[in-house]
Amino acid sequence: MATSKLQALWNHPAGPKTIHFWAPTFKWGISIANIADFAKPTDKISYPQQLAVTCTGVIWSRYSMVITPKNWNLFSVNVAMAGTGLYQLARKIKNDFASEAEPLVAKE
């Protein structure tokens, strides 16, 4: 049974013998790097970079569901990219805009 599942994976149109497997697999490095940056100070986060990561994740997540064969590895890595990008953008926006309002209240 395990042999047949491995053989099915190996011979799948988006299996390890194709670029459709390896490109998304290596793309996980971007999401992992973005997760590692969660500890980075928010003044070091770039709006354009995180917007690009987020948009790439959203656009390619949709694309991965309309192509044949469906590529679940591509879908999952792009959902992770969109999620980590949105989280980083939320951190940056919260720091840039919410933090500025707090000192004004403290002065009163």
N, C-alpha and C positions, 0 to 999 in steps of 0.2 A: 504494500500500500504506500509506504513512504517513497519507494522507488518510483512509482507511477506519478506521485505528486511532484517529486523533484524533476522527473522527465517532462511533465506538463509545464512546469515553470521554465525549464531550460528551453523548451521548444515554443514557448509563448511568443507571439509577435512583438511583445514589449519585454521579452526576457533578457537574460544576461548576455546573449549573443548579439544584442543590438545596442545601438546608441540610445534607443528609447529607454533603456534601463540605466545605463551608466551616466548620462547627462543629469537626470534628476538625483541620482545617488550622490554625485559629487556636489550638486547644488545644495545639499544638506549642510555643507560647510558654511554657507552664507548664513543660514538660520542658526547654526551653532555659534558662529562668531557674534551674531546679534544677541543671542542669549548671554554670551560671555560679557557683552557690553552693558547688560543690565546693571552691573556694578559701577559702570563708568559715570563720572559726574555729568549732570545734565548740560552743563555749559560746553561739554565736548561732543554732544550729539548734534548732528547736522540735519537740518530740516530737509534739504534736497536729497540727501542720501536716504533717509528714512522714508520720505515720500516715494522715492524710486523703488525701494524694497517693497513697500506696501502695495503700490500700483502694480508692480510686476507680479506679486503674489495673487492679487485679485484677478488680473487679466488672464494669467496663465492657469489659474485654478479653473476658470470657466472654460478656457480652451481645452484643457485636458479632459473635460467631460464631453466635448462635442467631436473629438477626433476618434478615429477607429484605428486600432483597438483602444479601448479605454485604458488610460495609464494611471493606475492608482498611486504609484510612486510619485509621478509628476504632480498629481492632485494634492497629495499629502504634504509634499515639500513646499508647495506654493501656498497652501493654507497656513503652514507654519511660518512662511515668510511674511504673509499678510498679517498674521497675528503678532509676530514679534515687532514688525514695523509699526503697527498701530499702537502697541504698548510703548515703544520708544517715543513715538510722536506724542502720545498722551503725557508721558513723563516730561517731555520738553515743554509742551504747552502749559502744563500745570506749573512748572518751575518759572517759565517766562512771564506768565500772566497772573497766576494766582499769588505768587510770591511778591509781586510788585504791589498788590492791593493790601497785603498784611501790614507793611510798615506804616502806611497812611493811617490805618485804624489805630495802630499802637501810639502814634504821635498825639492823637486827640485826647 
